[in-house]
Amino acid sequence: MIEPRAPAPPRSAPPSVAASAASGTAKLPVRPATGRFLVLAGVFVCAACGLVYELELVALASYLIGDSVTQASVVLSVMVFAMGIGSLAAKRLRRHAAAGFAAIEATLALVGGCSAMALYAAFAWTAGWGGVWSNGPRGLLVAFSLTIGLLIGAEVPLLMELIQRIRRQDAGGAVADLFAADYVGALVGGLAFPFLLLPLLGQLTGALLTGAVNVVAGGSLVLGLFRRDLTRRARWMLTAANLAVLGLLATGAGLVGDFERAARHAVYGDDVRVALQSDVQEIVLSGGTRGRPFHLFLDGRLRVDGRDERRYHEALVHPAMAGPHARVLILGGGDGLAAREVLRHTGVRRVDVVDLDPAVVRLARTDPALARLNGHVYDDPRVHAVCADAFAWLRTAPRAAYDVVIEDLPDPGITDSTKLYAQEFYGLARRALTPQGRLVVHAGPVATRPRTFWTVEATVRAAGLHTRPYRVDGRNSPYAAGPDRTRGTDRAARDWGFVLAARTPPRLALDPASPRPRTLTAASLTKDARAAQRTRITGLPVSTLVHPRYAG
């Protein structure tokens, strides 16, 4: 609660400062009404910057570490807690409100502006260290959340003190004015981050620019409006500190391009050819030329490894094609690799590919290495690509229209994919199947995450389908499977798990009328199905939209 008394005078201040503080008002270079407006404008800008820092940490946490629900909860809860501690701690600075506020804004601008680069650097160069530092990036995320929260929380008591020095008013009215400016600023910052800063500048430059705006707003407010509350030495020190922070942020902005390239090579290797940020995700292509293995990364997770992708896609597609397969629906699979395997079967008349990101489909058409890998499937008139959310598209899909539905989707543990592994989603897929149709689902690794795999299988059964789970070995990726993006061969999965489903008990077999897959046989599929059954976990609850079961 804001105390109604006037602030006490500083211990060592010029006579004019002491007199103004003792009288409860500050000597301003402008009229009091203009001064109040400027303070509230400063509150507005600082609040916008503060929320951008919060959203930036949340975005970086989900992008660099994964499992966005958990990471967002950690960031926001730590920051809110720290804001309360910072607000309490700032009570000691009210006697020197102007100098304290200026110092806090300069520190906040430096820490918040550089946080994105620091977290990205820690992830790129230290995430694979293991040992004591195995959770280093997560610890650094918590440290930044705590520090930024402390500094944001310290702003409000000091701003309240400053606004009361301009013109005394009841505490309720002052709080209402201050919080109104704060909340409106938070709205602007919250909208600016996803619609302006992120798409136009990216996370690193956006954070650095936000820090620059923050330090200019805080320094200008104090040096322009409350400079008489500061000694000459304090004014010079504050000016020098703000210029130093601006210089550091500007230097960081100038080095962002080189930093991103170096960090990208540290994460993805030295063969990066394409790196772009679409409206949906970051897309990176590496290798595929001069005999080097091709890799496709989506939001930092390896989606296609040229060394083992054929085994994955053959295991995903061919068992589902044993039966009628004139019309095939592929959900996900914008890279065209699942469609390549579908087109190897005789009798296919139409293949619909529904992928969320048009940039992936465009690269599958135009990138020489990826187009060569998928056999230029998008040049085939039977293949039709639709860029849409798979869940929304299925809601309007025609009933009983497809003989085969193939779900070539990211891991169920990734928060953005959870709804695509829900009972409601499988119910929509079932509705799109013909009475003799088959559904096949990529369900994540069996050996390292059996609970997730069998939750998928239980959820498919809950949608009214009979299931035949199976797995195949041969995964070569050194990246951990699932929501955790931490790199390390000790956590990398060596298999893929799949669930074949139909209205009647499906038969795990291969189509005898079509070319044999290179990596599968009927005998190996039977063996793989038995291996999967030995890991079965019974009694698992199904995953629904309102109660997802795949987090963690």
Disulfide bonds with the S-S distance in Angstrom:
none
